[in-house]
Amino acid sequence: YDVFPNYDQSFNHIILNEESLEIYMVNSTNLERNLILEQKLGRSKFVRPYLTRMEHLLNPDVWD
């Protein structure tokens, strides 16, 4: 089962600053990125990518 059919060579990209956290799934071939988690000033917004299973995103191996 391919969780990310359009992201055969993808990796996670994390942007941090003093007030926000943004986590993107980035396609390494064309550097297209899709936001999957956003936290600003204590408010979290989880953006579930198309055809993504929650168990996959919560798996520690995904973030290593």
SESEFI-570007 format. One record per residue: x, y negated, z of N, C-alpha, C, O in turn; residue in one letter; residue number from 1. Coordinates in pm, whole numbers, plus 50000, padded with zeros to 5 digits. Each point is the difference from the previous one (the first is absolute). Layout:
residues N
+-------+-------+-------+-------+-------+-------+-------+-------+-------+-------+-------+-------+--------+-----+
|   n_x |   n_y |   n_z |  ca_x |  ca_y |  ca_z |   c_x |   c_y |   c_z |   o_x |   o_y |   o_z | residu | num |
+-------+-------+-------+-------+-------+-------+-------+-------+-------+-------+-------+-------+--------+-----+
|     X |     Y |     Z |     X |     Y |     Z |     X |     Y |     Z |     X |     Y |     Z |      A | NUM |
...
+-------+-------+-------+-------+-------+-------+-------+-------+-------+-------+-------+-------+--------+-----+
***
This chain:
residues 64
+-------+-------+-------+-------+-------+-------+-------+-------+-------+-------+-------+-------+--------+-----+
|   n_x |   n_y |   n_z |  ca_x |  ca_y |  ca_z |   c_x |   c_y |   c_z |   o_x |   o_y |   o_z | residu | num |
+-------+-------+-------+-------+-------+-------+-------+-------+-------+-------+-------+-------+--------+-----+
| 50085 | 50118 | 50000 | 49915 | 49882 | 50000 | 50089 | 49876 | 50000 | 50085 | 49985 | 50087 |      Y |   1 |
| 49895 | 49930 | 49818 | 50081 | 49878 | 49988 | 49926 | 49885 | 50067 | 49898 | 49954 | 49950 |      D |   2 |
| 50154 | 50001 | 50163 | 49934 | 49894 | 50076 | 50005 | 49868 | 49926 | 49903 | 49924 | 50001 |      V |   3 |
| 50210 | 50047 | 49936 | 50017 | 49876 | 49925 | 50028 | 50034 | 49854 | 50116 | 50000 | 49959 |      F |   4 |
| 49781 | 50028 | 49961 | 50024 | 50044 | 49862 | 50074 | 49897 | 49916 | 50069 | 50038 | 49906 |      P |   5 |
| 49919 | 49835 | 50124 | 50067 | 49897 | 49922 | 50133 | 49957 | 50061 | 50065 | 49909 | 49949 |      N |   6 |
| 49974 | 50155 | 50160 | 50122 | 49960 | 50071 | 50091 | 50121 | 50016 | 50027 | 50043 | 50113 |      Y |   7 |
| 50020 | 50011 | 49776 | 50087 | 50117 | 50007 | 50131 | 49968 | 50070 | 50055 | 50084 | 50070 |      D |   8 |
| 49994 | 49795 | 49912 | 50124 | 49959 | 50064 | 49972 | 49875 | 50083 | 50039 | 49890 | 49963 |      Q |   9 |
| 49892 | 50129 | 50148 | 49961 | 49885 | 50080 | 50077 | 49998 | 50131 | 50055 | 50102 | 50043 |      S |  10 |
| 49947 | 49782 | 50020 | 50063 | 49986 | 50129 | 49925 | 49892 | 50078 | 49922 | 49925 | 49942 |      F |  11 |
| 50102 | 50068 | 50187 | 49933 | 49902 | 50084 | 50086 | 49875 | 50012 | 50122 | 50007 | 50005 |      N |  12 |
| 49811 | 49879 | 49999 | 50068 | 49872 | 50011 | 49935 | 49924 | 50114 | 49878 | 49981 | 50000 |      H |  13 |
| 50200 | 49974 | 50097 | 49946 | 49932 | 50117 | 50052 | 49857 | 50003 | 50120 | 49976 | 49990 |      I |  14 |
| 49788 | 49929 | 50023 | 50034 | 49859 | 50010 | 49967 | 49954 | 50141 | 49887 | 50014 | 50046 |      I |  15 |
| 50212 | 49931 | 50023 | 49980 | 49953 | 50137 | 50035 | 49852 | 50009 | 50097 | 49955 | 49939 |      L |  16 |
| 49824 | 49971 | 50135 | 50040 | 49867 | 50043 | 49944 | 49980 | 50140 | 49948 | 50095 | 50059 |      N |  17 |
| 50060 | 49787 | 49995 | 49960 | 49979 | 50139 | 49852 | 50023 | 50025 | 49962 | 50035 | 50112 |      E |  18 |
| 49954 | 49946 | 49789 | 49856 | 50005 | 50022 | 49929 | 50114 | 49929 | 49882 | 50023 | 50027 |      E |  19 |
| 50185 | 50049 | 49882 | 49926 | 50100 | 49925 | 50085 | 50122 | 49967 | 50123 | 49997 | 50004 |      S |  20 |
| 49807 | 50110 | 49964 | 50060 | 50124 | 49955 | 49921 | 50045 | 49878 | 49878 | 50007 | 50005 |      L |  21 |
| 50191 | 50022 | 49887 | 49935 | 50050 | 49879 | 50076 | 50123 | 49953 | 50123 | 49998 | 49991 |      E |  22 |
| 49804 | 50110 | 49980 | 50061 | 50122 | 49950 | 49941 | 50029 | 49862 | 49879 | 50005 | 49983 |      I |  23 |
| 50210 | 50015 | 49921 | 49959 | 50024 | 49862 | 50051 | 50136 | 49954 | 50105 | 50047 | 50044 |      Y |  24 |
| 49819 | 50017 | 49866 | 50047 | 50114 | 49925 | 50053 | 49942 | 49869 | 49926 | 49933 | 49928 |      M |  25 |
| 50201 | 50094 | 50041 | 50064 | 49939 | 49883 | 50039 | 50108 | 49901 | 50063 | 50100 | 50037 |      V |  26 |
| 49900 | 49881 | 49838 | 50039 | 50090 | 49893 | 50143 | 49965 | 49961 | 50027 | 49886 | 49960 |      N |  27 |
| 50065 | 50209 | 50050 | 50141 | 49970 | 49976 | 50034 | 49983 | 49853 | 50107 | 49948 | 49967 |      S |  28 |
| 49806 | 50094 | 49943 | 50030 | 49985 | 49858 | 49965 | 49862 | 49947 | 50072 | 49946 | 49915 |      T |  29 |
| 49819 | 49995 | 50134 | 49962 | 49867 | 49950 | 49987 | 49895 | 50112 | 49963 | 49886 | 49974 |      N |  30 |
| 50066 | 50154 | 50150 | 49994 | 49914 | 50118 | 49862 | 49940 | 50027 | 49989 | 49899 | 50069 |      L |  31 |
| 49908 | 50163 | 49877 | 49863 | 49959 | 50032 | 49973 | 50040 | 50144 | 50034 | 50111 | 50041 |      E |  32 |
| 49905 | 49800 | 50037 | 49975 | 50031 | 50139 | 49853 | 49987 | 50034 | 49928 | 49917 | 49944 |      R |  33 |
| 50028 | 50167 | 50151 | 49863 | 49999 | 50050 | 50004 | 49994 | 50151 | 50067 | 50081 | 50065 |      N |  34 |
| 49861 | 49823 | 49991 | 49994 | 49983 | 50145 | 49925 | 50115 | 50063 | 49889 | 50034 | 49957 |      L |  35 |
| 50170 | 50027 | 50147 | 49929 | 50107 | 50070 | 49972 | 49966 | 50147 | 49911 | 50060 | 50060 |      I |  36 |
| 50162 | 49845 | 49997 | 49973 | 49957 | 50137 | 50042 | 49855 | 50016 | 50107 | 49959 | 49955 |      L |  37 |
| 49805 | 49964 | 50110 | 50030 | 49859 | 50024 | 49963 | 49967 | 50144 | 49891 | 50031 | 50046 |      E |  38 |
| 50201 | 49905 | 50026 | 49971 | 49955 | 50136 | 50045 | 49855 | 50011 | 50116 | 49967 | 49975 |      Q |  39 |
| 49790 | 49947 | 50063 | 50031 | 49858 | 50016 | 49941 | 49951 | 50131 | 49880 | 50014 | 50025 |      K |  40 |
| 50204 | 49928 | 50057 | 49958 | 49941 | 50128 | 49914 | 50095 | 50082 | 49895 | 49961 | 50051 |      L |  41 |
| 50149 | 50163 | 49963 | 49929 | 50096 | 50082 | 49881 | 50067 | 49934 | 49935 | 50082 | 50063 |      G |  42 |
| 50035 | 49885 | 49813 | 49888 | 50061 | 49928 | 50057 | 50095 | 49896 | 50084 | 49961 | 49919 |      R |  43 |
| 49871 | 50164 | 50081 | 50048 | 50099 | 49904 | 49895 | 50026 | 49894 | 49881 | 50007 | 50029 |      S |  44 |
| 50164 | 50008 | 49848 | 49911 | 50034 | 49889 | 50065 | 50114 | 49923 | 50107 | 49982 | 49941 |      K |  45 |
| 49829 | 50135 | 50061 | 50052 | 50115 | 49927 | 49934 | 50004 | 49864 | 49877 | 50005 | 49990 |      F |  46 |
| 50203 | 49993 | 49906 | 49949 | 50007 | 49863 | 50034 | 50138 | 49948 | 50117 | 50033 | 49981 |      V |  47 |
| 49781 | 50048 | 49997 | 50023 | 50138 | 49958 | 50014 | 50008 | 49849 | 49905 | 49971 | 49928 |      R |  48 |
| 50213 | 50068 | 50023 | 50017 | 50015 | 49856 | 49908 | 50107 | 49943 | 49961 | 50093 | 50070 |      P |  49 |
| 50006 | 49893 | 49805 | 49914 | 50095 | 49930 | 50058 | 50141 | 50010 | 50119 | 50020 | 49976 |      Y |  50 |
| 49798 | 50075 | 50060 | 50035 | 50141 | 50011 | 50107 | 50029 | 50107 | 50073 | 50098 | 49990 |      L |  51 |
| 49934 | 49819 | 50111 | 50097 | 50022 | 50106 | 49931 | 50063 | 50120 | 49895 | 49952 | 50044 |      T |  52 |
| 50163 | 50152 | 50007 | 49946 | 50061 | 50121 | 50063 | 49935 | 50122 | 50120 | 49975 | 50003 |      R |  53 |
| 49799 | 49999 | 50097 | 50048 | 49937 | 50122 | 50110 | 50085 | 50065 | 50096 | 49945 | 50054 |      M |  54 |
| 49890 | 50188 | 49942 | 50100 | 50087 | 50063 | 50137 | 49980 | 49936 | 50102 | 50008 | 50068 |      E |  55 |
| 49899 | 49966 | 49803 | 50128 | 49980 | 49931 | 50066 | 49871 | 50047 | 50121 | 49998 | 50026 |      H |  56 |
| 49803 | 49895 | 49985 | 50058 | 49872 | 50041 | 50047 | 50002 | 50144 | 50094 | 49929 | 50036 |      L |  57 |
| 49841 | 50151 | 50048 | 50039 | 50007 | 50141 | 50114 | 50098 | 50025 | 50055 | 50003 | 50110 |      L |  58 |
| 49981 | 50075 | 49791 | 50108 | 50096 | 50012 | 50133 | 49926 | 50017 | 50031 | 49914 | 49917 |      N |  59 |
| 50048 | 50116 | 50185 | 50127 | 49929 | 50021 | 50096 | 50012 | 49883 | 50081 | 49910 | 49977 |      P |  60 |
| 49912 | 50200 | 49947 | 50090 | 50018 | 49886 | 49979 | 49894 | 49893 | 50092 | 49969 | 49925 |      D |  61 |
| 49788 | 49975 | 50067 | 49970 | 49899 | 49900 | 50080 | 49873 | 50026 | 50038 | 49930 | 49906 |      V |  62 |
| 49988 | 50040 | 50221 | 50064 | 49873 | 50036 | 50151 | 50012 | 50015 | 50067 | 49899 | 50025 |      W |  63 |
| 49988 | 50220 | 49960 | 50147 | 50017 | 50011 | 50068 | 49969 | 49869 | 50123 | 50010 | 49991 |      D |  64 |
+-------+-------+-------+-------+-------+-------+-------+-------+-------+-------+-------+-------+--------+-----+
***
